[in-house]
Amino acid sequence: MPGLHPIVSDAFSTLAWTHYQAGDYPEAARLFREVTQRHPDWADPLSGLGWTLSKLGDRNAAEQAFRQSLQVNPRHPDAMMGLRTLGKRP
């Protein structure tokens, strides 16, 4: 189907998103960093780190995470939306 993109994940990534959704941004950031250190080629946790850092008020680091996500997958919609939310061009 057009518009769909594969998401590679593991239990830590899922747990990080769970903490993000619950508003526990410090723990989400810790888990996303752990996942992205092990799997720097996974676009989704990089994007999750971007969203989390944005919620923590670190816009520069959030932009960097979104851009790293787009280096892995140039069409990752979540990262593109994150950059737009920051007022940046994907």
C-alpha positions in Angstrom: 0.0 0.0 0.0 1.3 3.5 -0.8 2.3 5.6 2.1 3.1 2.8 4.4 6.6 2.4 5.7 8.2 -0.5 7.6 8.9 0.0 11.3 11.7 -2.0 12.9 11.3 -2.3 16.6 12.1 -4.3 19.8 10.8 -4.4 23.3 12.9 -1.5 24.5 11.6 0.7 21.6 8.0 -0.3 22.4 8.6 0.5 26.1 10.1 3.8 25.2 7.0 4.7 23.2 4.9 3.6 26.1 6.7 6.0 28.5 6.4 8.7 25.9 2.7 8.2 25.6 2.4 8.2 29.5 4.3 11.6 29.6 7.4 10.1 31.3 9.7 11.9 28.9 13.0 11.4 30.9 12.5 7.6 30.9 11.4 7.6 27.3 14.6 9.6 26.4 16.8 7.1 28.3 15.2 4.1 26.5 15.2 5.7 23.1 18.9 6.6 23.5 19.6 3.0 24.5 17.8 1.7 21.4 19.4 4.2 19.0 22.9 3.3 20.3 22.3 -0.3 19.6 20.4 0.3 16.4 21.4 3.6 14.7 19.9 2.3 11.5 16.3 2.2 12.9 14.4 5.3 11.9 11.4 5.0 14.3 13.3 5.1 17.6 15.4 8.1 16.3 12.1 9.9 15.5 10.8 8.9 18.9 13.9 10.4 20.5 13.2 13.6 18.5 9.7 13.8 19.8 10.8 13.1 23.4 13.6 15.7 23.3 11.1 18.2 21.9 8.8 17.6 24.8 11.8 18.0 27.2 12.5 21.4 25.6 15.7 20.5 23.7 14.7 21.7 20.3 18.2 21.5 18.8 18.8 17.9 19.9 15.2 17.1 18.7 16.0 18.4 15.3 19.2 16.4 15.1 17.3 13.2 16.0 14.7 13.8 13.4 17.3 14.5 10.8 19.2 11.3 11.8 15.9 9.4 11.3 15.6 10.9 7.8 19.1 9.9 7.0 18.1 6.3 7.7 14.7 6.6 6.0 14.4 9.8 3.9 10.6 9.4 3.7 9.9 8.6 7.4 6.6 10.5 7.9 7.0 10.8 11.7 10.4 12.5 11.4 9.1 14.8 8.7 6.1 15.8 10.8 8.5 16.3 13.8 10.6 18.8 11.8 7.6 20.6 10.6 6.4 20.8 14.2 9.7 22.5 15.1 9.2 24.9 12.3 12.0 23.3 10.2 12.0 22.0 6.6 12.4 18.3 6.2 
